[in-house]
């Protein structure tokens, strides 16, 4: 009986893992573009520092040295919507 429970648990984990790994609808470049458009202003240029893709979202770190801003945006990889954004100013 213990073995059956373990097998079911492993199968459930595999099914859940497969459901969470769908292919992104937007590209990394599109996610970067969303962040640039969202934070562009009159002073300086937005520089993309890093982009990571995990758990159905792009995590984009950016900075603008000229106006002393930086931040991180979480972009949904299916819709391109901003899930969460953090901005810091020097």
Residue pairs with C-beta under 8 A, 6 or more apart in sequence:
20 55
20 56
22 56
22 78
24 53
24 58
24 77
24 78
25 77
25 78
25 79
25 80
26 58
26 75
26 77
26 78
26 79
26 80
28 51
28 53
28 58
30 80
31 51
31 58
31 60
31 75
31 77
31 80
32 48
32 51
32 60
34 73
34 75
34 80
34 82
35 46
35 48
35 60
35 62
35 73
35 75
36 46
36 48
36 62
38 73
38 82
38 85
39 46
39 62
39 64
39 69
39 71
39 87
40 46
41 64
41 67
43 64
43 66
43 67
44 64
44 65
44 66
44 67
45 64
45 66
46 62
46 63
46 64
47 62
47 63
47 64
47 65
48 60
48 61
48 62
49 61
49 62
49 63
49 70
50 60
50 61
51 58
51 59
51 60
51 61
52 58
52 59
53 59
53 77
56 76
56 77
56 78
57 74
57 75
57 76
57 77
57 83
58 74
58 75
58 77
59 72
59 73
59 74
59 75
60 72
60 73
60 74
60 75
61 70
61 71
61 72
62 70
62 71
62 72
62 73
63 69
63 70
63 71
64 70
67 89
68 89
68 90
69 87
69 88
69 89
69 90
70 87
70 88
71 85
71 86
71 87
71 88
72 85
72 86
73 82
73 84
73 85
73 86
74 82
74 83
74 84
74 85
75 81
75 82
75 83
76 82
76 83
